[in-house]
Every structure is written in structure tokens, then in C-alpha cells.
């Protein structure tokens, strides 16, 4: 990933990381505990903007959204932490469903 595409992705990551670290240093938000999935979301958006035809941006960004929501819920509702062991398997299921959907509804060109 060179040239303009690398600049786009790198810029999105740095523009996301900078404010998150500032908020962490000011003790407003905790980067380690709650906001680091926003980086995955920024990377997902960058990958999507680079190539809209691939599933990678959706998967990376989607995982970031799921992890952010889980961390956000745990931060405000600590009782839900007992259910976090389900997050990893649910992410795997979602990725599997997306891959299967792409397989069955992707391009239907004849195979040689």
C-alpha cells in the first residue's frame, strides 16, 4: 500500500490516535480500557475508502464498532462484563457470515 492510499490510511490513523491520546493524558477517556477500538474503526474506514469492493474495511471497522460498544457498555454497566467472553466467538460468526454471503452473492462469472 504505497502512495496516496498509504497516506490516506496513515492520516486517518494518526488523526484518530492523536485526540484519543490527548483525552487519555487529560484523564477524560481511558485509551487502554475503552477507546482503542476507535483506531480499528478508523483503519476500517480507510480500507473501505481505498477499495470499496473488498470486505476488509467492513470487517476491520465492524470489529472496531463491536469492541467499542462492548467497552462502552462495560464502562457504564459493569454487570455486563460477565458476558464479554461471548464477544470473540460472535465476531468470528459475523466474519464467517459475511464471507459466506460474499461467496454466495459475489460475482457469478463462469469458472474456467
N, C-alpha and C positions, 0 to 999 in steps of 0.2 A: 504494500500500500504506500505508494510514493506520490509526490507532487501535491496537487490540490486536495485530493481525498485524504491524505495523511494530515494535511494542515487543518482540514475541517474537523476530523476526529480529535486530533490533539487539542485544537482550540476549544472544542466543546468540553473535553475532559478538564482542561485547566480552568475554564470559566466556571465550571461546576465545583471543582475541588477547592479553588481559592476561597469563595464565600463560605463553603462548609467548614474549612479550617479556621477562618476568622470567627465564625459563630461558635466553633468548638473552643477556641482560645479565649473567647469572651464568656464562656460558660453559659451560653444561651441554648445551644443544642449540643448534644454529645455525638461527635462523629463516629466514635468507636461503637456506640451502642445503637444509635437509631438512624443516622442519616447517610451512612456509607452506601446503601443501595441506590442512592440518587446518582452515584457515579455509573453504576450499571445502566441506569435509565438513560444517562447522557450518552454513554457508549452505544446503547441500542438505537437512540435517535440518530447518532452519527452514522452507524452502519446502515440504517434504513435510508438516510439521505444519500449515502454513497451508492447504494444499489437497492432499489425498491423491489427488485424481482427475487431477492433471496429472503429466506426465512430467518437468517441470523439476527438481523436487527430486532425483529419481533420477539425472538426467543430471549436474547440478552436483555432487552428493555422490559419484557414481561416478567422475567425473573427479578429484575430490579424493583418493579412495581410490587410484586408479591412480597418480597423481603421487606420493602419499605412499609407496606401496610401491616405486615406481621410485627415488625419492630415498633411501629407507631401504636398499634393496639396494645402490645405488651407494656409499653411505656405508660399508657394511661389506664390500662386494665390489667394489672399484674396477674390476676387469676387465670387469664388466658395462656400464660406461659406453660401451663401443663399440657397444652395441645400443640406446642411448637414442634414436637417430634414428627408430626404429620406433614410439615411444610416440604421437606426434601422429597418424600415419595409423591406428593401432589405435584410438585414441579416436574418430576420425571414423567408422570402421567400426562400432564399438559403438553410437554415436549413431544411425547410419543403420539398423542392425538394429532398434534399439528403436523408431524412428519407423515402420519398415515393419511391425513386429509390431503396433504400435498401430493402424496403418491397416487391417490385415487382421483383427485380432481386437478392434477397438474396437466401438463401438455400431453395430449393424446396422439402424438405423432407415431406413425407406424415404426416398429422396431425392425432394423435390418436383419 
